[in-house]
Amino acid sequence: TTIDEYIADFPDDVQVILKKVRATIRKAAPNAEEAIKYQLPTYVLKGNLIHFGGYKNHIGLYPGSRPIEHFKTELAGYECSKGTVRFPLDKRIPLGLIGKITKFCVQRNLAKAAAKAKKK
């Protein structure tokens, strides 16, 4: 399955939102590769970068726990758990915030890769 096929399985109105989330992530992480992992659209750059998914009532974003902790003030109005943020479909999706979270994930992954390379 591709990300295009994943998005095509949703109602038209949700497809529009998923396409915007995808474009936002691609813009924030232009060197990341697209994949489907854990049955979700995934971006990979020196390891898994970020995942997103569509659901009946929300869009899920899966950046990991560090970005959620880092952006906790900006995410205060959304349902969050350890590595997950849920953006309800009945509210405007904060694309700018998704872009910032993605850029944070890029820096996290590049720093991890650099530290690992330094140890070798």
N, CA, C and O atoms as a GROMACS GRO file, in nm:
protein
  480
    1THR      N    1   0.084  -0.119   0.000
    1THR     CA    2   0.000   0.000   0.000
    1THR      C    3   0.088   0.125   0.000
    1THR      O    4   0.194   0.129   0.064
    2THR      N    5   0.043   0.225  -0.072
    2THR     CA    6   0.113   0.354  -0.075
    2THR      C    7   0.035   0.456   0.009
    2THR      O    8  -0.078   0.430   0.050
    3ILE      N    9   0.096   0.568   0.032
    3ILE     CA   10   0.025   0.674   0.105
    3ILE      C   11  -0.094   0.723   0.022
    3ILE      O   12  -0.199   0.755   0.078
    4ASP      N   13  -0.079   0.730  -0.110
    4ASP     CA   14  -0.192   0.769  -0.195
    4ASP      C   15  -0.309   0.673  -0.177
    4ASP      O   16  -0.424   0.716  -0.165
    5GLU      N   17  -0.280   0.543  -0.174
    5GLU     CA   18  -0.386   0.443  -0.156
    5GLU      C   19  -0.448   0.454  -0.017
    5GLU      O   20  -0.569   0.440  -0.001
    6TYR      N   21  -0.364   0.479   0.083
    6TYR     CA   22  -0.413   0.496   0.220
    6TYR      C   23  -0.514   0.612   0.225
    6TYR      O   24  -0.624   0.597   0.279
    7ILE      N   25  -0.476   0.725   0.170
    7ILE     CA   26  -0.561   0.844   0.173
    7ILE      C   27  -0.690   0.820   0.094
    7ILE      O   28  -0.797   0.867   0.134
    8ALA      N   29  -0.680   0.749  -0.017
    8ALA     CA   30  -0.797   0.726  -0.103
    8ALA      C   31  -0.907   0.646  -0.033
    8ALA      O   32  -1.022   0.648  -0.078
    9ASP      N   33  -0.875   0.577   0.075
    9ASP     CA   34  -0.975   0.497   0.148
    9ASP      C   35  -1.066   0.581   0.238
    9ASP      O   36  -1.159   0.528   0.297
   10PHE      N   37  -1.041   0.711   0.248
   10PHE     CA   38  -1.119   0.797   0.337
   10PHE      C   39  -1.222   0.878   0.260
   10PHE      O   40  -1.209   0.897   0.139
   11PRO      N   41  -1.326   0.927   0.330
   11PRO     CA   42  -1.422   1.016   0.265
   11PRO      C   43  -1.351   1.140   0.209
   11PRO      O   44  -1.245   1.179   0.258
   12ASP      N   45  -1.410   1.201   0.108
   12ASP     CA   46  -1.347   1.314   0.039
   12ASP      C   47  -1.301   1.425   0.133
   12ASP      O   48  -1.191   1.477   0.118
   13ASP      N   49  -1.385   1.462   0.230
   13ASP     CA   50  -1.348   1.572   0.320
   13ASP      C   51  -1.226   1.538   0.405
   13ASP      O   52  -1.143   1.624   0.432
   14VAL      N   53  -1.215   1.412   0.446
   14VAL     CA   54  -1.100   1.370   0.526
   14VAL      C   55  -0.976   1.357   0.436
   14VAL      O   56  -0.865   1.386   0.480
   15GLN      N   57  -0.996   1.314   0.312
   15GLN     CA   58  -0.884   1.306   0.217
   15GLN      C   59  -0.817   1.442   0.202
   15GLN      O   60  -0.694   1.451   0.197
   16VAL      N   61  -0.897   1.547   0.195
   16VAL     CA   62  -0.843   1.683   0.180
   16VAL      C   63  -0.751   1.715   0.299
   16VAL      O   64  -0.642   1.768   0.280
   17ILE      N   65  -0.796   1.683   0.419
   17ILE     CA   66  -0.716   1.711   0.539
   17ILE      C   67  -0.589   1.626   0.539
   17ILE      O   68  -0.480   1.676   0.567
   18LEU      N   69  -0.602   1.497   0.509
   18LEU     CA   70  -0.485   1.409   0.508
   18LEU      C   71  -0.382   1.455   0.405
   18LEU      O   72  -0.262   1.448   0.430
   19LYS      N   73  -0.429   1.502   0.291
   19LYS     CA   74  -0.336   1.553   0.188
   19LYS      C   75  -0.263   1.677   0.238
   19LYS      O   76  -0.145   1.696   0.208
   20LYS      N   77  -0.333   1.762   0.313
   20LYS     CA   78  -0.268   1.881   0.369
   20LYS      C   79  -0.165   1.844   0.474
   20LYS      O   80  -0.057   1.904   0.479
   21VAL      N   81  -0.197   1.746   0.558
   21VAL     CA   82  -0.102   1.700   0.660
   21VAL      C   83   0.021   1.642   0.590
   21VAL      O   84   0.134   1.671   0.628
   22ARG      N   85  -0.002   1.560   0.488
   22ARG     CA   86   0.108   1.500   0.412
   22ARG      C   87   0.197   1.608   0.351
   22ARG      O   88   0.320   1.600   0.362
   23ALA      N   89   0.137   1.708   0.287
   23ALA     CA   90   0.214   1.816   0.224
   23ALA      C   91   0.292   1.894   0.328
   23ALA      O   92   0.406   1.935   0.302
   24THR      N   93   0.234   1.916   0.444
   24THR     CA   94   0.301   1.988   0.553
   24THR      C   95   0.425   1.912   0.599
   24THR      O   96   0.531   1.971   0.618
   25ILE      N   97   0.410   1.782   0.618
   25ILE     CA   98   0.523   1.700   0.663
   25ILE      C   99   0.631   1.696   0.555
   25ILE      O  100   0.750   1.707   0.586
   26ARG      N  101   0.590   1.680   0.430
   26ARG     CA  102   0.689   1.674   0.321
   26ARG      C  103   0.767   1.804   0.310
   26ARG      O  104   0.888   1.803   0.285
   27LYS      N  105   0.698   1.916   0.330
   27LYS     CA  106   0.765   2.046   0.323
   27LYS      C  107   0.865   2.062   0.439
   27LYS      O  108   0.974   2.116   0.420
   28ALA      N  109   0.826   2.015   0.557
   28ALA     CA  110   0.912   2.029   0.675
   28ALA      C  111   1.027   1.928   0.676
   28ALA      O  112   1.129   1.949   0.741
   29ALA      N  113   1.010   1.818   0.602
   29ALA     CA  114   1.113   1.713   0.598
   29ALA      C  115   1.133   1.668   0.453
   29ALA      O  116   1.101   1.554   0.418
   30PRO      N  117   1.184   1.758   0.368
   30PRO     CA  118   1.192   1.727   0.224
   30PRO      C  119   1.282   1.608   0.190
   30PRO      O  120   1.265   1.548   0.083
   31ASN      N  121   1.375   1.573   0.277
   31ASN     CA  122   1.465   1.461   0.248
   31ASN      C  123   1.416   1.328   0.304
   31ASN      O  124   1.481   1.226   0.286
   32ALA      N  125   1.302   1.330   0.372
   32ALA     CA  126   1.248   1.207   0.429
   32ALA      C  127   1.182   1.123   0.319
   32ALA      O  128   1.126   1.176   0.223
   33GLU      N  129   1.190   0.992   0.336
   33GLU     CA  130   1.124   0.900   0.243
   33GLU      C  131   0.987   0.863   0.298
   33GLU      O  132   0.968   0.853   0.419
   34GLU      N  133   0.893   0.844   0.206
   34GLU     CA  134   0.759   0.802   0.244
   34GLU      C  135   0.751   0.650   0.247
   34GLU      O  136   0.812   0.581   0.166
   35ALA      N  137   0.675   0.599   0.343
   35ALA     CA  138   0.654   0.455   0.354
   35ALA      C  139   0.522   0.432   0.427
   35ALA      O  140   0.462   0.525   0.481
   36ILE      N  141   0.480   0.308   0.428
   36ILE     CA  142   0.369   0.267   0.513
   36ILE      C  143   0.431   0.174   0.617
   36ILE      O  144   0.487   0.069   0.582
   37LYS      N  145   0.420   0.211   0.743
   37LYS     CA  146   0.468   0.127   0.854
   37LYS      C  147   0.361   0.128   0.961
   37LYS      O  148   0.296   0.230   0.984
   38TYR      N  149   0.342   0.015   1.025
   38TYR     CA  150   0.237   0.002   1.126
   38TYR      C  151   0.101   0.039   1.065
   38TYR      O  152   0.013   0.089   1.134
   39GLN      N  153   0.086   0.014   0.936
   39GLN     CA  154  -0.036   0.045   0.859
   39GLN      C  155  -0.068   0.194   0.858
   39GLN      O  156  -0.184   0.232   0.845
   40LEU      N  157   0.034   0.278   0.872
   40LEU     CA  158   0.017   0.423   0.874
   40LEU      C  159   0.115   0.489   0.777
   40LEU      O  160   0.224   0.436   0.756
   41PRO      N  161   0.078   0.603   0.719
   41PRO     CA  162   0.176   0.682   0.644
   41PRO      C  163   0.290   0.721   0.738
   41PRO      O  164   0.268   0.770   0.849
   42THR      N  165   0.412   0.697   0.691
   42THR     CA  166   0.530   0.717   0.774
   42THR      C  167   0.636   0.790   0.694
   42THR      O  168   0.649   0.772   0.573
   43TYR      N  169   0.712   0.873   0.762
   43TYR     CA  170   0.827   0.940   0.702
   43TYR      C  171   0.951   0.890   0.771
   43TYR      O  172   0.956   0.882   0.894
   44VAL      N  173   1.050   0.856   0.690
   44VAL     CA  174   1.172   0.794   0.740
   44VAL      C  175   1.292   0.881   0.703
   44VAL      O  176   1.310   0.915   0.586
   45LEU      N  177   1.371   0.916   0.801
   45LEU     CA  178   1.495   0.991   0.782
   45LEU      C  179   1.587   0.951   0.896
   45LEU      O  180   1.569   0.996   1.009
   46LYS      N  181   1.686   0.868   0.866
   46LYS     CA  182   1.774   0.815   0.971
   46LYS      C  183   1.690   0.746   1.078
   46LYS      O  184   1.715   0.763   1.198
   47GLY      N  185   1.592   0.669   1.036
   47GLY     CA  186   1.498   0.602   1.126
   47GLY      C  187   1.360   0.660   1.107
   47GLY      O  188   1.341   0.757   1.033
   48ASN      N  189   1.262   0.601   1.175
   48ASN     CA  190   1.126   0.654   1.166
   48ASN      C  191   1.124   0.797   1.217
   48ASN      O  192   1.176   0.827   1.325
   49LEU      N  193   1.064   0.885   1.138
   49LEU     CA  194   1.060   1.026   1.172
   49LEU      C  195   0.927   1.062   1.238
   49LEU      O  196   0.922   1.113   1.350
   50ILE      N  197   0.818   1.035   1.165
   50ILE     CA  198   0.684   1.072   1.212
   50ILE      C  199   0.583   0.990   1.132
   50ILE      O  200   0.606   0.957   1.016
   51HIS      N  201   0.471   0.958   1.196
   51HIS     CA  202   0.360   0.886   1.132
   51HIS      C  203   0.235   0.973   1.147
   51HIS      O  204   0.226   1.057   1.236
   52PHE      N  205   0.139   0.951   1.057
   52PHE     CA  206   0.008   1.013   1.076
   52PHE      C  207  -0.099   0.916   1.029
   52PHE      O  208  -0.070   0.822   0.955
   53GLY      N  209  -0.223   0.941   1.071
   53GLY     CA  210  -0.330   0.852   1.029
   53GLY      C  211  -0.465   0.919   1.041
   53GLY      O  212  -0.484   1.012   1.120
   54GLY      N  213  -0.558   0.870   0.962
   54GLY     CA  214  -0.694   0.921   0.965
   54GLY      C  215  -0.784   0.827   1.042
   54GLY      O  216  -0.768   0.705   1.036
   55TYR      N  217  -0.879   0.884   1.114
   55TYR     CA  218  -0.974   0.806   1.193
   55TYR      C  219  -1.111   0.870   1.178
   55TYR      O  220  -1.126   0.974   1.114
   56LYS      N  221  -1.211   0.807   1.236
   56LYS     CA  222  -1.348   0.854   1.219
   56LYS      C  223  -1.366   1.000   1.266
   56LYS      O  224  -1.434   1.079   1.201
   57ASN      N  225  -1.305   1.033   1.380
   57ASN     CA  226  -1.328   1.165   1.440
   57ASN      C  227  -1.203   1.251   1.455
   57ASN      O  228  -1.212   1.365   1.501
   58HIS      N  229  -1.087   1.198   1.415
   58HIS     CA  230  -0.965   1.276   1.435
   58HIS      C  231  -0.856   1.234   1.337
   58HIS      O  232  -0.867   1.133   1.268
   59ILE      N  233  -0.751   1.316   1.333
   59ILE     CA  234  -0.627   1.283   1.264
   59ILE      C  235  -0.526   1.254   1.374
   59ILE      O  236  -0.509   1.334   1.466
   60GLY      N  237  -0.460   1.141   1.365
   60GLY     CA  238  -0.358   1.106   1.464
   60GLY      C  239  -0.221   1.143   1.411
   60GLY      O  240  -0.190   1.121   1.294
   61LEU      N  241  -0.139   1.198   1.497
   61LEU     CA  242   0.000   1.231   1.464
   61LEU      C  243   0.086   1.158   1.566
   61LEU      O  244   0.061   1.164   1.686
   62TYR      N  245   0.190   1.089   1.516
   62TYR     CA  246   0.273   1.005   1.602
   62TYR      C  247   0.420   1.045   1.587
   62TYR      O  248   0.494   0.982   1.512
   63PRO      N  249   0.462   1.149   1.659
   63PRO     CA  250   0.601   1.195   1.649
   63PRO      C  251   0.693   1.132   1.754
   63PRO      O  252   0.815   1.148   1.745
   64GLY      N  253   0.638   1.061   1.851
   64GLY     CA  254   0.716   1.012   1.964
   64GLY      C  255   0.695   1.103   2.085
   64GLY      O  256   0.631   1.208   2.075
   65SER      N  257   0.748   1.062   2.197
   65SER     CA  258   0.719   1.134   2.322
   65SER      C  259   0.795   1.266   2.337
   65SER      O  260   0.740   1.362   2.391
   66ARG      N  261   0.920   1.273   2.290
   66ARG     CA  262   0.997   1.398   2.309
   66ARG      C  263   0.933   1.519   2.243
   66ARG      O  264   0.922   1.623   2.308
   67PRO      N  265   0.889   1.510   2.117
   67PRO     CA  266   0.824   1.627   2.057
   67PRO      C  267   0.695   1.667   2.129
   67PRO      O  268   0.665   1.785   2.141
   68ILE      N  269   0.621   1.569   2.176
   68ILE     CA  270   0.497   1.602   2.248
   68ILE      C  271   0.529   1.676   2.377
   68ILE      O  272   0.460   1.772   2.412
   69GLU      N  273   0.632   1.633   2.446
   69GLU     CA  274   0.675   1.703   2.567
   69GLU      C  275   0.725   1.844   2.533
   69GLU      O  276   0.692   1.940   2.601
   70HIS      N  277   0.805   1.854   2.428
   70HIS     CA  278   0.862   1.983   2.387
   70HIS      C  279   0.753   2.085   2.350
   70HIS      O  280   0.766   2.203   2.382
   71PHE      N  281   0.647   2.039   2.282
   71PHE     CA  282   0.541   2.129   2.236
   71PHE      C  283   0.416   2.122   2.324
   71PHE      O  284   0.307   2.155   2.278
   72LYS      N  285   0.432   2.079   2.449
   72LYS     CA  286   0.314   2.056   2.533
   72LYS      C  287   0.227   2.180   2.551
   72LYS      O  288   0.105   2.168   2.563
   73THR      N  289   0.286   2.298   2.555
   73THR     CA  290   0.206   2.420   2.570
   73THR      C  291   0.117   2.441   2.448
   73THR      O  292  -0.002   2.470   2.461
   74GLU      N  293   0.175   2.426   2.328
   74GLU     CA  294   0.099   2.445   2.205
   74GLU      C  295  -0.002   2.332   2.181
   74GLU      O  296  -0.100   2.349   2.110
   75LEU      N  297   0.024   2.216   2.241
   75LEU     CA  298  -0.065   2.100   2.225
   75LEU      C  299  -0.168   2.090   2.337
   75LEU      O  300  -0.246   1.995   2.340
   76ALA      N  301  -0.169   2.187   2.427
   76ALA     CA  302  -0.255   2.179   2.546
   76ALA      C  303  -0.403   2.160   2.512
   76ALA      O  304  -0.475   2.098   2.590
   77GLY      N  305  -0.450   2.210   2.401
   77GLY     CA  306  -0.591   2.198   2.367
   77GLY      C  307  -0.628   2.069   2.297
   77GLY      O  308  -0.743   2.051   2.256
   78TYR      N  309  -0.532   1.978   2.283
   78TYR     CA  310  -0.556   1.853   2.210
   78TYR      C  311  -0.534   1.733   2.301
   78TYR      O  312  -0.459   1.740   2.399
   79GLU      N  313  -0.600   1.623   2.267
   79GLU     CA  314  -0.582   1.500   2.341
   79GLU      C  315  -0.447   1.439   2.303
   79GLU      O  316  -0.421   1.412   2.186
   80CYS      N  317  -0.363   1.419   2.402
   80CYS     CA  318  -0.229   1.364   2.378
   80CYS      C  319  -0.207   1.246   2.471
   80CYS      O  320  -0.262   1.240   2.582
   81SER      N  321  -0.127   1.152   2.426
   81SER     CA  322  -0.076   1.047   2.512
   81SER      C  323   0.073   1.039   2.487
   81SER      O  324   0.128   1.128   2.421
   82LYS      N  325   0.140   0.938   2.536
   82LYS     CA  326   0.285   0.936   2.534
   82LYS      C  327   0.347   0.974   2.399
   82LYS      O  328   0.435   1.061   2.395
   83GLY      N  329   0.305   0.913   2.291
   83GLY     CA  330   0.365   0.943   2.161
   83GLY      C  331   0.264   0.985   2.056
   83GLY      O  332   0.294   0.981   1.936
   84THR      N  333   0.144   1.025   2.099
   84THR     CA  334   0.033   1.048   2.008
   84THR      C  335  -0.036   1.181   2.035
   84THR      O  336  -0.052   1.222   2.150
   85VAL      N  337  -0.076   1.247   1.927
   85VAL     CA  338  -0.162   1.365   1.937
   85VAL      C  339  -0.285   1.338   1.851
   85VAL      O  340  -0.273   1.286   1.740
   86ARG      N  341  -0.402   1.373   1.902
   86ARG     CA  342  -0.526   1.359   1.824
   86ARG      C  343  -0.581   1.497   1.793
   86ARG      O  344  -0.614   1.574   1.883
   87PHE      N  345  -0.591   1.526   1.663
   87PHE     CA  346  -0.649   1.652   1.619
   87PHE      C  347  -0.792   1.623   1.571
   87PHE      O  348  -0.810   1.555   1.471
   88PRO      N  349  -0.894   1.674   1.642
   88PRO     CA  350  -1.032   1.644   1.604
   88PRO      C  351  -1.066   1.700   1.465
   88PRO      O  352  -1.023   1.809   1.428
   89LEU      N  353  -1.145   1.624   1.391
   89LEU     CA  354  -1.182   1.665   1.256
   89LEU      C  355  -1.279   1.783   1.254
   89LEU      O  356  -1.294   1.849   1.152
   90ASP      N  357  -1.345   1.809   1.367
   90ASP     CA  358  -1.441   1.921   1.369
   90ASP      C  359  -1.375   2.054   1.406
   90ASP      O  360  -1.444   2.155   1.423
   91LYS      N  361  -1.242   2.054   1.417
   91LYS     CA  362  -1.168   2.178   1.442
   91LYS      C  363  -1.062   2.194   1.333
   91LYS      O  364  -1.026   2.098   1.266
   92ARG      N  365  -1.014   2.315   1.317
   92ARG     CA  366  -0.909   2.341   1.219
   92ARG      C  367  -0.782   2.265   1.259
   92ARG      O  368  -0.739   2.271   1.374
   93ILE      N  369  -0.724   2.194   1.164
   93ILE     CA  370  -0.601   2.119   1.191
   93ILE      C  371  -0.484   2.218   1.191
   93ILE      O  372  -0.467   2.291   1.094
   94PRO      N  373  -0.403   2.220   1.297
   94PRO     CA  374  -0.294   2.318   1.309
   94PRO      C  375  -0.172   2.276   1.225
   94PRO      O  376  -0.074   2.222   1.277
   95LEU      N  377  -0.180   2.303   1.095
   95LEU     CA  378  -0.074   2.261   1.004
   95LEU      C  379   0.061   2.323   1.039
   95LEU      O  380   0.164   2.257   1.027
   96GLY      N  381   0.061   2.448   1.081
   96GLY     CA  382   0.186   2.513   1.120
   96GLY      C  383   0.254   2.440   1.236
   96GLY      O  384   0.376   2.422   1.236
   97LEU      N  385   0.175   2.398   1.332
   97LEU     CA  386   0.227   2.324   1.446
   97LEU      C  387   0.279   2.186   1.401
   97LEU      O  388   0.383   2.141   1.448
   98ILE      N  389   0.208   2.122   1.311
   98ILE     CA  390   0.253   1.992   1.258
   98ILE      C  391   0.388   2.010   1.188
   98ILE      O  392   0.476   1.925   1.201
   99GLY      N  393   0.403   2.119   1.115
   99GLY     CA  394   0.531   2.148   1.050
   99GLY      C  395   0.643   2.167   1.152
   99GLY      O  396   0.753   2.115   1.133
  100LYS      N  397   0.615   2.240   1.260
  100LYS     CA  398   0.716   2.262   1.364
  100LYS      C  399   0.753   2.132   1.433
  100LYS      O  400   0.871   2.107   1.462
  101ILE      N  401   0.655   2.049   1.460
  101ILE     CA  402   0.681   1.919   1.524
  101ILE      C  403   0.767   1.832   1.431
  101ILE      O  404   0.860   1.766   1.476
  102THR      N  405   0.734   1.834   1.302
  102THR     CA  406   0.811   1.755   1.205
  102THR      C  407   0.956   1.802   1.200
  102THR      O  408   1.048   1.720   1.199
  103LYS      N  409   0.977   1.933   1.196
  103LYS     CA  410   1.115   1.986   1.195
  103LYS      C  411   1.190   1.946   1.322
  103LYS      O  412   1.309   1.916   1.316
  104PHE      N  413   1.121   1.946   1.434
  104PHE     CA  414   1.181   1.900   1.560
  104PHE      C  415   1.224   1.754   1.547
  104PHE      O  416   1.333   1.716   1.591
  105CYS      N  417   1.138   1.672   1.485
  105CYS     CA  418   1.170   1.529   1.465
  105CYS      C  419   1.290   1.512   1.373
  105CYS      O  420   1.372   1.422   1.394
  106VAL      N  421   1.300   1.596   1.270
  106VAL     CA  422   1.416   1.590   1.180
  106VAL      C  423   1.543   1.616   1.260
  106VAL      O  424   1.639   1.541   1.249
  107GLN      N  425   1.543   1.722   1.340
  107GLN     CA  426   1.662   1.755   1.420
  107GLN      C  427   1.694   1.643   1.518
  107GLN      O  428   1.811   1.608   1.538
  108ARG      N  429   1.590   1.585   1.580
  108ARG     CA  430   1.610   1.474   1.674
  108ARG      C  431   1.679   1.356   1.603
  108ARG      O  432   1.777   1.302   1.654
  109ASN      N  433   1.627   1.318   1.486
  109ASN     CA  434   1.683   1.202   1.416
  109ASN      C  435   1.824   1.228   1.365
  109ASN      O  436   1.909   1.140   1.370
  110LEU      N  437   1.849   1.348   1.315
  110LEU     CA  438   1.983   1.381   1.267
  110LEU      C  439   2.083   1.384   1.382
  110LEU      O  440   2.197   1.339   1.367
  111ALA      N  441   2.042   1.436   1.497
  111ALA     CA  442   2.130   1.440   1.614
  111ALA      C  443   2.160   1.298   1.663
  111ALA      O  444   2.274   1.268   1.699
  112LYS      N  445   2.058   1.212   1.665
  112LYS     CA  446   2.078   1.073   1.705
  112LYS      C  447   2.176   1.004   1.611
  112LYS      O  448   2.266   0.933   1.656
  113ALA      N  449   2.158   1.024   1.482
  113ALA     CA  450   2.245   0.960   1.382
  113ALA      C  451   2.388   1.010   1.394
  113ALA      O  452   2.483   0.932   1.382
  114ALA      N  453   2.404   1.140   1.418
  114ALA     CA  454   2.539   1.197   1.433
  114ALA      C  455   2.607   1.141   1.558
  114ALA      O  456   2.726   1.109   1.555
  115ALA      N  457   2.532   1.131   1.667
  115ALA     CA  458   2.588   1.076   1.791
  115ALA      C  459   2.629   0.931   1.772
  115ALA      O  460   2.733   0.888   1.822
  116LYS      N  461   2.548   0.856   1.701
  116LYS     CA  462   2.578   0.715   1.675
  116LYS      C  463   2.703   0.702   1.588
  116LYS      O  464   2.787   0.616   1.613
  117ALA      N  465   2.714   0.788   1.487
  117ALA     CA  466   2.831   0.784   1.397
  117ALA      C  467   2.958   0.822   1.472
  117ALA      O  468   3.066   0.768   1.445
  118LYS      N  469   2.945   0.913   1.567
  118LYS     CA  470   3.060   0.959   1.647
  118LYS      C  471   3.116   0.846   1.733
  118LYS      O  472   3.237   0.838   1.755
  119LYS      N  473   3.026   0.759   1.782
  119LYS     CA  474   3.067   0.647   1.868
  119LYS      C  475   3.147   0.542   1.791
  119LYS      O  476   3.226   0.469   1.850
  120LYS      N  477   3.125   0.535   1.661
  120LYS     CA  478   3.192   0.430   1.581
  120LYS      C  479   3.337   0.460   1.556
  120LYS      O  480   3.406   0.381   1.491
   0.00000   0.00000   0.00000
